[in-house]
Amino acid sequence: MNQKSNLIFGTLLILFGVLSLAVNLNLIYLDFEYVLAFMLLAAAAYLFVRFRKTQQFGSLIAAAILLFIGSAILIEHAWFVDDELTGVLLFWIMTALFIFGYVRDQRKWGLLIPAGVLFTLGSIVLIDMSPFMDDDLMGSVFFLGLGLTFGFLYLIRNEQNKLDWARIPALILTVFAGFIFLMSTDLFYANLIFPLILIAIGGYLIYHSTQNRAMKRSA
C-alpha cells in the first residue's frame, strides 16, 4: 500500500478501536451487528475507490464480497425492510457494482456475466413473492435471464470485443428456457413445439456455417 492508503486504513482501524473501547466500557450502546456492517461497508468503499484508481480486478471482487456481507447484515437487522426483499436488494446491489466495473472499462465485458446472473437471481426472488407465479416456472426464468445476458453481450460486440460467439449460448439458453416453460404447462402441443424448434435452430446453424465458408472461399 502507498502512504495515502496506509493513512486511510490506519484511520479506519483507530476509529473502530475507539468505538469498540467505548462500547466495552459501557460509555455508549450500539448493536454489534450494525457496527460490523458499517465497518464492512467502509472497507468495501475503500476497496472500491482503490479499484477506480488501480483498475485491479481483485480489488473489485473483494469490494463486492464485503459489500454483500455488510449489506446482508445491515438489511437483515433493519426494521424498515421486509425480509423477503433482503435477497432482492443484495443481488441487485452486487449487480450494480459489476455493471459499474464494466462501464469504467468496457474491455472487461466478462463482468456483465456475473451481473446478469445476479440480476436474474434477484428477479427470481422478487417474482417468487408473487402469488400468481407458479414455482415450476422459476427454472424457465433463470435460463431466460442467462440467455438475455449473452444476447446483450452479442449486441455490444465491436472490433475491440469479439463477441460474435455470444449468440450461440444466448440462443441455446433461450430455447432451453422455452423448453422448461412448455414442459411445465399442460399444453397438448408442447411435445411437438420443442422438437420443431430444435430442427429450426439446427437448420439455421448449418445454413450460417455454409454461408461463412462460401464467403471465405470467395474472398
MDAnalysis code that builds the backbone (N, CA, C; Angstrom):
import MDAnalysis as mda
import numpy as np

u = mda.Universe.empty(657, n_residues=219, atom_resindex=np.repeat(np.arange(219), 3), trajectory=True)
u.add_TopologyAttr("name", ["N", "CA", "C"] * 219)
u.add_TopologyAttr("resid", np.arange(1, 220))
u.add_TopologyAttr("resname", ["MET", "ASN", "GLN", "LYS", "SER", "ASN", "LEU", "ILE", "PHE", "GLY", "THR", "LEU", "LEU", "ILE", "LEU", "PHE", "GLY", "VAL", "LEU", "SER", "LEU", "ALA", "VAL", "ASN", "LEU", "ASN", "LEU", "ILE", "TYR", "LEU", "ASP", "PHE", "GLU", "TYR", "VAL", "LEU", "ALA", "PHE", "MET", "LEU", "LEU", "ALA", "ALA", "ALA", "ALA", "TYR", "LEU", "PHE", "VAL", "ARG", "PHE", "ARG", "LYS", "THR", "GLN", "GLN", "PHE", "GLY", "SER", "LEU", "ILE", "ALA", "ALA", "ALA", "ILE", "LEU", "LEU", "PHE", "ILE", "GLY", "SER", "ALA", "ILE", "LEU", "ILE", "GLU", "HIS", "ALA", "TRP", "PHE", "VAL", "ASP", "ASP", "GLU", "LEU", "THR", "GLY", "VAL", "LEU", "LEU", "PHE", "TRP", "ILE", "MET", "THR", "ALA", "LEU", "PHE", "ILE", "PHE", "GLY", "TYR", "VAL", "ARG", "ASP", "GLN", "ARG", "LYS", "TRP", "GLY", "LEU", "LEU", "ILE", "PRO", "ALA", "GLY", "VAL", "LEU", "PHE", "THR", "LEU", "GLY", "SER", "ILE", "VAL", "LEU", "ILE", "ASP", "MET", "SER", "PRO", "PHE", "MET", "ASP", "ASP", "ASP", "LEU", "MET", "GLY", "SER", "VAL", "PHE", "PHE", "LEU", "GLY", "LEU", "GLY", "LEU", "THR", "PHE", "GLY", "PHE", "LEU", "TYR", "LEU", "ILE", "ARG", "ASN", "GLU", "GLN", "ASN", "LYS", "LEU", "ASP", "TRP", "ALA", "ARG", "ILE", "PRO", "ALA", "LEU", "ILE", "LEU", "THR", "VAL", "PHE", "ALA", "GLY", "PHE", "ILE", "PHE", "LEU", "MET", "SER", "THR", "ASP", "LEU", "PHE", "TYR", "ALA", "ASN", "LEU", "ILE", "PHE", "PRO", "LEU", "ILE", "LEU", "ILE", "ALA", "ILE", "GLY", "GLY", "TYR", "LEU", "ILE", "TYR", "HIS", "SER", "THR", "GLN", "ASN", "ARG", "ALA", "MET", "LYS", "ARG", "SER", "ALA"])
u.atoms.positions = np.array([
    [0.838, -1.190, 0.000],
    [0.000, 0.000, 0.000],
    [0.878, 1.247, 0.000],
    [0.366, 2.336, -0.664],
    [1.090, 3.585, -0.634],
    [0.764, 4.334, 0.656],
    [1.376, 5.520, 0.818],
    [1.216, 6.263, 2.067],
    [-0.229, 6.705, 2.291],
    [-0.914, 7.118, 1.208],
    [-2.298, 7.568, 1.351],
    [-3.200, 6.414, 1.769],
    [-2.968, 5.247, 1.191],
    [-3.768, 4.072, 1.542],
    [-3.545, 3.685, 2.995],
    [-2.286, 3.725, 3.432],
    [-1.974, 3.421, 4.831],
    [-2.665, 4.395, 5.782],
    [-2.721, 5.666, 5.370],
    [-3.349, 6.689, 6.205],
    [-4.845, 6.418, 6.356],
    [-5.504, 6.104, 5.257],
    [-6.946, 5.842, 5.298],
    [-7.239, 4.583, 6.108],
    [-6.485, 3.523, 5.822],
    [-6.714, 2.253, 6.509],
    [-6.409, 2.378, 7.995],
    [-5.343, 3.093, 8.334],
    [-4.998, 3.299, 9.737],
    [-6.054, 4.097, 10.474],
    [-6.615, 5.110, 9.800],
    [-7.678, 5.917, 10.406],
    [-8.916, 5.076, 10.699],
    [-9.265, 4.203, 9.756],
    [-10.419, 3.319, 9.957],
    [-10.204, 2.381, 11.142],
    [-8.988, 1.854, 11.267],
    [-8.685, 0.963, 12.382],
    [-8.781, 1.687, 13.721],
    [-8.278, 2.914, 13.768],
    [-8.333, 3.692, 15.007],
    [-9.782, 3.984, 15.393],
    [-10.590, 4.395, 14.413],
    [-11.997, 4.682, 14.687],
    [-12.721, 3.443, 15.194],
    [-12.435, 2.308, 14.575],
    [-13.069, 1.066, 15.008],
    [-12.609, 0.689, 16.413],
    [-11.318, 0.891, 16.696],
    [-10.793, 0.589, 18.023],
    [-11.397, 1.474, 19.093],
    [-11.501, 2.785, 18.814],
    [-12.091, 3.719, 19.777],
    [-13.561, 3.379, 20.018],
    [-14.273, 3.075, 18.940],
    [-15.688, 2.736, 19.067],
    [-15.881, 1.453, 19.867],
    [-15.048, 0.459, 19.603],
    [-15.135, -0.806, 20.341],
    [-14.829, -0.600, 21.820],
    [-13.822, 0.234, 22.112],
    [-13.463, 0.508, 23.502],
    [-14.602, 1.204, 24.237],
    [-15.244, 2.166, 23.562],
    [-16.353, 2.888, 24.191],
    [-17.529, 1.954, 24.474],
    [-17.786, 1.028, 23.571],
    [-18.878, 0.068, 23.772],
    [-18.546, -0.879, 24.916],
    [-17.297, -1.365, 24.958],
    [-16.889, -2.305, 26.006],
    [-16.888, -1.665, 27.389],
    [-16.646, -0.343, 27.460],
    [-16.649, 0.368, 28.739],
    [-18.038, 0.891, 29.098],
    [-19.038, 0.491, 28.289],
    [-20.427, 0.907, 28.511],
    [-20.609, 2.421, 28.459],
    [-19.715, 3.098, 27.738],
    [-19.867, 4.538, 27.556],
    [-20.965, 4.842, 26.540],
    [-21.088, 4.001, 25.554],
    [-22.161, 4.124, 24.572],
    [-22.717, 2.728, 24.305],
    [-23.935, 2.685, 23.750],
    [-24.537, 1.389, 23.434],
    [-24.808, 1.317, 21.937],
    [-24.284, 0.299, 21.315],
    [-24.513, 0.058, 19.891],
    [-24.651, -1.436, 19.658],
    [-25.544, -1.795, 18.788],
    [-25.636, -3.198, 18.393],
    [-24.392, -3.570, 17.607],
    [-23.764, -4.662, 18.017],
    [-22.535, -5.092, 17.353],
    [-22.772, -5.342, 15.867],
    [-23.975, -5.830, 15.525],
    [-24.263, -6.136, 14.129],
    [-24.174, -4.891, 13.253],
    [-24.681, -3.756, 13.762],
    [-24.635, -2.523, 12.982],
    [-23.204, -2.010, 12.847],
    [-22.453, -2.106, 13.920],
    [-21.052, -1.669, 13.870],
    [-20.279, -2.489, 12.850],
    [-20.443, -3.801, 12.910],
    [-19.747, -4.676, 11.972],
    [-20.171, -4.389, 10.536],
    [-21.468, -4.175, 10.334],
    [-21.969, -3.910, 8.983],
    [-21.361, -2.639, 8.410],
    [-21.337, -1.567, 9.202],
    [-20.795, -0.301, 8.707],
    [-19.287, -0.379, 8.475],
    [-18.588, -1.147, 9.283],
    [-17.156, -1.318, 9.070],
    [-16.892, -2.083, 7.769],
    [-17.676, -3.101, 7.520],
    [-17.520, -3.855, 6.276],
    [-17.844, -2.983, 5.069],
    [-18.877, -2.164, 5.192],
    [-19.234, -1.268, 4.091],
    [-18.158, -0.214, 3.870],
    [-17.553, 0.258, 4.961],
    [-16.459, 1.225, 4.830],
    [-15.261, 0.591, 4.131],
    [-14.940, -0.648, 4.504],
    [-13.840, -1.358, 3.842],
    [-14.156, -1.600, 2.373],
    [-15.428, -1.909, 2.073],
    [-15.832, -2.101, 0.679],
    [-15.675, -0.807, -0.111],
    [-16.052, 0.311, 0.505],
    [-15.910, 1.604, -0.166],
    [-14.442, 1.924, -0.443],
    [-13.591, 1.611, 0.525],
    [-12.153, 1.838, 0.341],
    [-11.608, 1.014, -0.824],
    [-11.975, -0.259, -0.886],
    [-11.503, -1.121, -1.970],
    [-12.090, -0.689, -3.308],
    [-13.305, -0.170, -3.271],
    [-13.934, 0.306, -4.494],
    [-13.191, 1.517, -5.048],
    [-12.833, 2.436, -4.162],
    [-12.037, 3.603, -4.584],
    [-10.678, 3.157, -5.103],
    [-10.108, 2.177, -4.451],
    [-8.817, 1.634, -4.895],
    [-8.928, 1.023, -6.295],
    [-10.048, 0.344, -6.552],
    [-10.256, -0.229, -7.887],
    [-10.332, 0.864, -8.941],
    [-10.995, 1.960, -8.627],
    [-11.116, 3.056, -9.593],
    [-9.759, 3.641, -9.951],
    [-8.837, 3.603, -9.000],
    [-7.515, 4.181, -9.253],
    [-6.563, 3.192, -9.909],
    [-6.611, 1.952, -9.473],
    [-5.630, 0.967, -9.946],
    [-6.167, 0.048, -11.033],
    [-7.513, -0.033, -11.156],
    [-8.150, -0.943, -12.123],
    [-7.769, -2.405, -11.873],
    [-7.453, -2.723, -10.619],
    [-7.137, -4.107, -10.263],
    [-8.428, -4.873, -9.998],
    [-8.629, -5.930, -10.764],
    [-9.865, -6.703, -10.682],
    [-10.048, -7.313, -9.296],
    [-8.955, -7.668, -8.633],
    [-9.036, -8.251, -7.298],
    [-9.674, -7.308, -6.290],
    [-9.404, -6.008, -6.418],
    [-9.998, -5.028, -5.509],
    [-11.507, -4.968, -5.683],
    [-11.970, -5.082, -6.927],
    [-13.409, -5.056, -7.181],
    [-14.090, -6.290, -6.600],
    [-13.465, -7.453, -6.757],
    [-14.039, -8.686, -6.213],
    [-14.124, -8.612, -4.689],
    [-13.023, -8.166, -4.055],
    [-13.018, -8.043, -2.594],
    [-14.065, -7.035, -2.127],
    [-14.195, -5.917, -2.855],
    [-15.207, -4.916, -2.509],
    [-16.608, -5.497, -2.635],
    [-16.826, -6.304, -3.669],
    [-18.142, -6.912, -3.875],
    [-18.485, -7.868, -2.737],
    [-17.500, -8.656, -2.309],
    [-17.740, -9.613, -1.222],
    [-18.069, -8.880, 0.083],
    [-17.265, -7.859, 0.410],
    [-17.511, -7.105, 1.643],
    [-18.832, -6.349, 1.575],
    [-19.147, -5.814, 0.393],
    [-20.415, -5.112, 0.224],
    [-21.591, -6.054, 0.428],
    [-21.459, -7.253, -0.100],
    [-22.533, -8.246, 0.034],
    [-22.743, -8.618, 1.500],
    [-21.631, -8.910, 2.207],
    [-21.747, -9.323, 3.616],
    [-22.265, -8.175, 4.477],
    [-21.682, -6.984, 4.296],
    [-22.106, -5.832, 5.090],
    [-23.558, -5.463, 4.844],
    [-23.965, -5.466, 3.585],
    [-25.354, -5.133, 3.256],
    [-26.313, -6.181, 3.807],
    [-25.887, -7.453, 3.744],
    [-26.738, -8.531, 4.260],
    [-26.996, -8.348, 5.754],
    [-25.932, -8.027, 6.499],
    [-26.083, -7.828, 7.947],
    [-26.971, -6.622, 8.230],
    [-26.726, -5.527, 7.496],
    [-27.470, -4.291, 7.745],
    [-28.949, -4.445, 7.395],
    [-29.222, -5.013, 6.231],
    [-30.615, -5.155, 5.795],
    [-31.363, -6.153, 6.674],
    [-30.661, -7.207, 7.092],
    [-31.293, -8.238, 7.918],
    [-31.788, -7.669, 9.243],
    [-31.078, -6.659, 9.769],
    [-31.439, -6.100, 11.077],
    [-32.176, -4.764, 10.958],
    [-32.504, -4.368, 9.728],
    [-33.224, -3.108, 9.539],
    [-34.729, -3.358, 9.645],
    [-35.394, -2.582, 10.466],
    [-36.823, -2.790, 10.703],
    [-37.671, -2.354, 9.520],
    [-37.135, -1.452, 8.669],
    [-37.946, -0.890, 7.595],
    [-37.872, -1.697, 6.303],
    [-37.147, -2.809, 6.303],
    [-37.016, -3.628, 5.099],
    [-37.674, -4.975, 5.334],
    [-38.561, -5.349, 4.436],
    [-39.212, -6.656, 4.502],
    [-38.167, -7.744, 4.292],
    [-38.251, -8.796, 5.097],
    [-37.275, -9.887, 4.994],
    [-37.237, -10.493, 3.596],
    [-38.380, -10.528, 2.935],
    [-38.430, -11.144, 1.615],
    [-37.710, -10.314, 0.561],
    [-37.549, -9.021, 0.840],
    [-36.863, -8.150, -0.109],
    [-35.361, -8.098, 0.122],
    [-34.902, -8.681, 1.202],
    [-33.475, -8.632, 1.522],
    [-32.636, -9.239, 0.412],
    [-32.995, -10.439, -0.021],
    [-32.239, -11.105, -1.080],
    [-32.254, -10.326, -2.374],
    [-33.406, -9.745, -2.704],
    [-33.517, -8.964, -3.943],
    [-32.554, -7.783, -3.921],
    [-32.562, -7.038, -2.818],
    [-31.692, -5.868, -2.702],
    [-30.223, -6.255, -2.772],
    [-29.859, -7.334, -2.107],
    [-28.461, -7.762, -2.107],
    [-28.009, -8.155, -3.508],
    [-28.804, -8.941, -4.196],
    [-28.436, -9.362, -5.549],
    [-28.317, -8.163, -6.485],
    [-29.213, -7.213, -6.352],
    [-29.188, -6.071, -7.267],
    [-28.085, -5.075, -6.921],
    [-27.726, -4.989, -5.653],
    [-26.573, -4.161, -5.278],
    [-25.304, -4.711, -5.911],
    [-25.139, -6.032, -5.840],
    [-23.980, -6.672, -6.463],
    [-24.008, -6.491, -7.977],
    [-25.193, -6.562, -8.557],
    [-25.330, -6.348, -9.999],
    [-24.826, -4.971, -10.392],
    [-25.245, -3.959, -9.640],
    [-24.842, -2.587, -9.938],
    [-23.329, -2.422, -9.850],
    [-22.710, -3.107, -8.908],
    [-21.261, -2.998, -8.743],
    [-20.528, -3.565, -9.959],
    [-20.942, -4.721, -10.444],
    [-20.299, -5.317, -11.614],
    [-20.562, -4.490, -12.875],
    [-21.758, -3.925, -12.983],
    [-22.048, -3.071, -14.139],
    [-21.167, -1.830, -14.117],
    [-20.963, -1.270, -12.938],
    [-20.086, -0.104, -12.829],
    [-18.674, -0.453, -13.272],
    [-18.193, -1.637, -12.873],
    [-16.864, -2.062, -13.296],
    [-16.753, -2.146, -14.805],
    [-17.811, -2.610, -15.468],
    [-17.795, -2.681, -16.935],
    [-17.833, -1.284, -17.555],
    [-18.658, -0.405, -16.991],
    [-18.759, 0.953, -17.524],
    [-17.421, 1.672, -17.417],
    [-16.687, 1.408, -16.348],
    [-15.375, 2.021, -16.173],
    [-14.386, 1.547, -17.228],
    [-14.462, 0.305, -17.610],
    [-13.554, -0.258, -18.610],
    [-14.338, -1.272, -19.439],
    [-14.786, -0.851, -20.605],
    [-15.653, -1.694, -21.418],
    [-14.922, -2.861, -22.063],
    [-13.623, -2.925, -21.888],
    [-12.889, -4.108, -22.346],
    [-13.158, -5.299, -21.431],
    [-13.577, -5.046, -20.215],
    [-13.854, -6.112, -19.247],
    [-15.325, -6.521, -19.335],
    [-15.712, -6.985, -20.528],
    [-17.099, -7.393, -20.750],
    [-17.478, -8.609, -19.906],
    [-16.481, -9.360, -19.430],
    [-16.765, -10.527, -18.604],
    [-17.508, -10.181, -17.320],
    [-17.416, -8.926, -16.872],
    [-18.131, -8.512, -15.664],
    [-19.642, -8.544, -15.863],
    [-20.077, -8.467, -17.114],
    [-21.514, -8.463, -17.378],
    [-22.147, -9.834, -17.145],
    [-21.342, -10.894, -17.208],
    [-21.898, -12.237, -17.000],
    [-22.340, -12.430, -15.544],
    [-21.457, -12.193, -14.538],
    [-21.960, -12.284, -13.155],
    [-23.040, -11.251, -12.863],
    [-22.971, -10.082, -13.526],
    [-24.027, -9.080, -13.335],
    [-25.370, -9.627, -13.798],
    [-25.371, -10.285, -14.957],
    [-26.608, -10.866, -15.466],
    [-27.133, -11.984, -14.590],
    [-26.222, -12.822, -14.093],
    [-26.631, -13.928, -13.221],
    [-27.239, -13.388, -11.926],
    [-26.576, -12.406, -11.318],
    [-27.065, -11.849, -10.055],
    [-28.394, -11.121, -10.242],
    [-28.519, -10.386, -11.348],
    [-29.782, -9.691, -11.610],
    [-30.917, -10.693, -11.810],
    [-30.608, -11.789, -12.502],
    [-31.613, -12.828, -12.723],
    [-32.041, -13.468, -11.407],
    [-31.070, -13.771, -10.545],
    [-31.395, -14.372, -9.246],
    [-32.257, -13.432, -8.404],
    [-31.907, -12.142, -8.414],
    [-32.725, -11.176, -7.687],
    [-34.138, -11.092, -8.240],
    [-34.245, -11.144, -9.561],
    [-35.564, -11.097, -10.194],
    [-36.387, -12.332, -9.843],
    [-35.714, -13.493, -9.778],
    [-36.421, -14.727, -9.418],
    [-36.987, -14.631, -8.003],
    [-36.178, -14.107, -7.079],
    [-36.657, -13.945, -5.697],
    [-37.865, -13.011, -5.665],
    [-37.797, -11.921, -6.450],
    [-38.899, -10.961, -6.482],
    [-40.152, -11.575, -7.106],
    [-39.974, -12.282, -8.222],
    [-41.117, -12.902, -8.899],
    [-41.740, -13.986, -8.027],
    [-40.883, -14.694, -7.291],
    [-41.372, -15.790, -6.449],
    [-42.289, -15.285, -5.341],
    [-42.166, -14.002, -5.015],
    [-43.031, -13.417, -3.995],
    [-44.458, -13.228, -4.503],
    [-44.625, -13.257, -5.826],
    [-45.949, -13.047, -6.401],
    [-46.808, -14.296, -6.230],
    [-48.042, -14.147, -5.781],
    [-48.922, -15.318, -5.619],
    [-49.419, -15.867, -6.956],
    [-49.193, -15.099, -8.031],
    [-49.689, -15.515, -9.340],
    [-48.652, -16.281, -10.145],
    [-47.443, -16.436, -9.604],
    [-46.354, -17.083, -10.339],
    [-46.193, -18.513, -9.863],
    [-46.188, -19.435, -10.799],
    [-46.008, -20.853, -10.488],
    [-44.531, -21.130, -10.227],
    [-44.239, -21.847, -9.145],
    [-42.846, -22.167, -8.816],
    [-42.175, -23.001, -9.900],
    [-42.955, -23.743, -10.656],
    [-42.378, -24.583, -11.706],
    [-41.762, -23.762, -12.832],
    [-42.094, -22.467, -12.897],
    [-41.589, -21.619, -13.972],
    [-40.281, -20.931, -13.604],
    [-39.813, -21.101, -12.369],
    [-38.600, -20.411, -11.941],
    [-37.386, -20.821, -12.776],
    [-37.314, -22.096, -13.131],
    [-36.206, -22.558, -13.961],
    [-36.215, -21.896, -15.316],
    [-37.408, -21.707, -15.869],
    [-37.531, -21.034, -17.157],
    [-37.055, -19.589, -17.071],
    [-37.418, -18.905, -15.997],
    [-36.989, -17.518, -15.805],
    [-35.472, -17.438, -15.672],
    [-34.877, -18.389, -14.949],
    [-33.427, -18.380, -14.747],
    [-32.682, -18.512, -16.074],
    [-33.039, -19.502, -16.872],
    [-32.334, -19.705, -18.136],
    [-32.643, -18.599, -19.145],
    [-33.828, -18.020, -19.057],
    [-34.129, -16.879, -19.915],
    [-33.235, -15.694, -19.561],
    [-33.027, -15.473, -18.255],
    [-32.130, -14.398, -17.833],
    [-30.713, -14.605, -18.324],
    [-30.221, -15.850, -18.259],
    [-28.885, -16.145, -18.769],
    [-28.826, -15.936, -20.276],
    [-29.873, -16.362, -20.974],
    [-29.908, -16.173, -22.418],
    [-29.889, -14.704, -22.799],
    [-30.643, -13.888, -22.080],
    [-30.654, -12.453, -22.347],
    [-29.307, -11.818, -22.031],
    [-28.618, -12.349, -21.028],
    [-27.285, -11.833, -20.695],
    [-26.325, -12.023, -21.859],
    [-26.271, -13.232, -22.407],
    [-25.395, -13.484, -23.548],
    [-25.898, -12.769, -24.800],
    [-27.218, -12.597, -24.904],
    [-27.752, -11.822, -26.015],
    [-27.288, -10.378, -25.960],
    [-27.203, -9.817, -24.754],
    [-26.700, -8.451, -24.603],
    [-25.224, -8.373, -24.972],
    [-24.456, -9.402, -24.594],
    [-23.045, -9.432, -24.983],
    [-22.907, -9.410, -26.502],
    [-23.776, -10.140, -27.174],
    [-23.728, -10.162, -28.639],
    [-24.054, -8.787, -29.214],
    [-24.970, -8.069, -28.590],
    [-25.371, -6.756, -29.090],
    [-24.273, -5.709, -28.930],
    [-23.401, -5.872, -27.938],
    [-22.352, -4.867, -27.704],
    [-21.028, -5.257, -28.356],
    [-21.044, -6.244, -29.234],
    [-19.816, -6.671, -29.920],
    [-19.284, -5.522, -30.778],
    [-17.975, -5.449, -30.860],
    [-17.316, -4.454, -31.705],
    [-15.932, -4.966, -32.067],
    [-15.136, -4.093, -32.676],
    [-13.795, -4.508, -33.084],
    [-12.918, -4.849, -31.892],
    [-13.167, -4.188, -30.782],
    [-12.358, -4.428, -29.584],
    [-12.810, -5.684, -28.848],
    [-14.116, -5.864, -28.744],
    [-14.675, -7.027, -28.053],
    [-15.294, -7.978, -29.073],
    [-14.582, -9.041, -29.383],
    [-15.055, -10.029, -30.357],
    [-16.060, -10.953, -29.665],
    [-17.308, -10.590, -29.756],
    [-18.341, -11.321, -29.015],
    [-19.389, -11.945, -29.933],
    [-18.999, -12.230, -31.160],
    [-19.944, -12.873, -32.076],
    [-20.393, -14.240, -31.557],
    [-19.507, -14.906, -30.823],
    [-19.818, -16.236, -30.302],
    [-20.975, -16.231, -29.311],
    [-21.254, -15.062, -28.704],
    [-22.254, -14.993, -27.631],
    [-23.657, -15.335, -28.126],
    [-23.882, -15.235, -29.448],
    [-25.226, -15.537, -29.946],
    [-25.569, -17.018, -29.776],
    [-24.539, -17.884, -29.762],
    [-24.801, -19.321, -29.643],
    [-25.350, -19.675, -28.260],
    [-24.625, -19.330, -27.149],
    [-25.215, -19.625, -25.827],
    [-26.512, -18.864, -25.587],
    [-26.632, -17.653, -26.160],
    [-27.881, -16.900, -25.996],
    [-29.049, -17.664, -26.599],
    [-28.825, -18.202, -27.782],
    [-29.881, -18.950, -28.465],
    [-30.206, -20.248, -27.736],
    [-29.159, -20.971, -27.331],
    [-29.366, -22.261, -26.656],
    [-30.096, -22.075, -25.325],
    [-29.646, -21.103, -24.530],
    [-30.255, -20.882, -23.214],
    [-31.702, -20.401, -23.332],
    [-31.960, -19.541, -24.320],
    [-33.327, -19.055, -24.513],
    [-34.259, -20.189, -24.930],
    [-33.771, -21.032, -25.840],
    [-34.576, -22.179, -26.271],
    [-34.817, -23.133, -25.100],
    [-33.785, -23.350, -24.285],
    [-33.937, -24.237, -23.133],
    [-34.946, -23.665, -22.143],
    [-34.939, -22.329, -21.992],
    [-35.935, -21.688, -21.126],
    [-37.339, -21.932, -21.664],
    [-37.479, -21.834, -22.989],
    [-38.773, -22.114, -23.596],
    [-39.196, -23.560, -23.408],
    [-38.207, -24.456, -23.470],
    [-38.492, -25.879, -23.273],
    [-39.016, -26.132, -21.862],
    [-38.354, -25.548, -20.869],
    [-38.796, -25.725, -19.477],
    [-40.199, -25.148, -19.289],
    [-40.439, -24.001, -19.924],
    [-41.769, -23.384, -19.820],
    [-42.846, -24.295, -20.405],
    [-42.563, -24.841, -21.575],
    [-43.546, -25.715, -22.218],
    [-43.781, -26.991, -21.409],
    [-42.709, -27.541, -20.863],
    [-42.848, -28.775, -20.098],
    [-43.591, -28.564, -18.781],
    [-43.602, -27.318, -18.297],
    [-44.284, -27.039, -17.029],
    [-45.748, -26.669, -17.233],
    [-46.172, -26.605, -18.491],
    [-47.569, -26.307, -18.790],
    [-48.274, -27.569, -19.273],
    [-49.564, -27.453, -19.420],
    [-50.367, -28.601, -19.850],
    [-50.805, -28.482, -21.306],
    [-50.049, -27.695, -22.086],
    [-50.412, -27.526, -23.489],
    [-50.219, -28.832, -24.235],
    [-51.213, -29.248, -24.973],
    [-51.156, -30.553, -25.623],
    [-50.134, -30.600, -26.749],
    [-49.796, -29.416, -27.282],
    [-48.844, -29.387, -28.394],
    [-47.417, -29.084, -27.944],
    [-47.169, -29.074, -26.631],
    [-45.828, -28.757, -26.125],
    [-44.795, -29.762, -26.609],
    [-45.179, -31.043, -26.687],
    [-44.234, -32.076, -27.115],
    [-43.868, -31.956, -28.589],
    [-44.650, -31.198, -29.346],
    [-44.367, -31.021, -30.767],
    [-43.535, -29.775, -31.030],
    [-43.750, -28.733, -30.228],
    [-43.092, -27.456, -30.486],
    [-41.593, -27.544, -30.271],
    [-41.161, -28.147, -29.184],
    [-39.730, -28.157, -28.879],
    [-38.909, -28.880, -29.941],
    [-39.298, -30.086, -30.399],
    [-38.515, -30.713, -31.472],
    [-38.458, -29.864, -32.731],
    [-39.570, -29.187, -33.059],
    [-39.575, -28.328, -34.241],
    [-38.625, -27.145, -34.070],
    [-38.560, -26.616, -32.856],
    [-37.624, -25.519, -32.583],
    [-36.186, -25.993, -32.746],
    [-35.885, -27.193, -32.237],
    [-34.538, -27.743, -32.382],
    [-34.174, -27.921, -33.850],
    [-35.110, -28.414, -34.642],
    [-34.854, -28.597, -36.074],
    [-34.588, -27.253, -36.747],
    [-35.371, -26.244, -36.377],
    [-35.198, -24.918, -36.967],
    [-33.845, -24.319, -36.597],
    [-33.451, -24.466, -35.338],
    [-32.156, -23.928, -34.904],
    [-31.015, -24.661, -35.592],
    [-31.113, -25.995, -35.658],
    [-30.076, -26.764, -36.344],
    [-29.943, -26.361, -37.794],
    [-31.078, -26.148, -38.465],
    [-31.035, -25.704, -39.854],
    [-30.390, -24.341, -40.000],
    [-30.693, -23.439, -39.051],
    [-30.090, -22.107, -39.093],
    [-28.584, -22.178, -38.919],
    [-28.121, -22.985, -37.964],
    [-26.684, -23.098, -37.715],
    [-25.963, -23.685, -38.922],
    [-26.558, -24.694, -39.563],
    [-25.940, -25.284, -40.751],
    [-25.895, -24.268, -41.887],
    [-26.990, -23.541, -42.070],
    [-27.035, -22.526, -43.124],
    [-25.999, -21.442, -42.878],
    [-25.910, -20.978, -41.627],
    [-24.953, -19.923, -41.290],
    [-23.527, -20.403, -41.495],
    [-23.243, -21.663, -41.149],
    [-21.901, -22.217, -41.316],
    [-21.524, -22.323, -42.788],
    [-22.453, -22.798, -43.626],
    [-22.156, -22.921, -45.060],
    [-21.993, -21.557, -45.711],
    [-22.745, -20.576, -45.258],
    [-22.608, -19.225, -45.805],
    [-21.247, -18.634, -45.478],
    [-20.780, -18.856, -44.249],
    [-19.461, -18.350, -43.860],
    [-18.357, -19.010, -44.671],
    [-18.464, -20.300, -44.912],
    [-17.458, -20.996, -45.715],
    [-17.456, -20.493, -47.144],
    [-18.647, -20.243, -47.683],
    [-18.734, -19.740, -49.050],
    [-18.109, -18.356, -49.164],
    [-18.325, -17.527, -48.151],
    [-17.748, -16.183, -48.164],
    [-16.235, -16.235, -48.062],
    [-15.699, -17.163, -47.233],
    [-14.250, -17.285, -47.101],
    [-13.614, -17.778, -48.395],
    [-14.287, -18.683, -49.101],
    [-13.735, -19.196, -50.354],
    [-13.727, -18.135, -51.442],
    [-14.760, -17.301, -51.445],
    [-14.844, -16.263, -52.471],
    [-13.944, -15.084, -52.180],
    [-13.490, -14.968, -50.934],
    [-12.647, -13.821, -50.556],
    [-11.227, -13.971, -51.098],
])
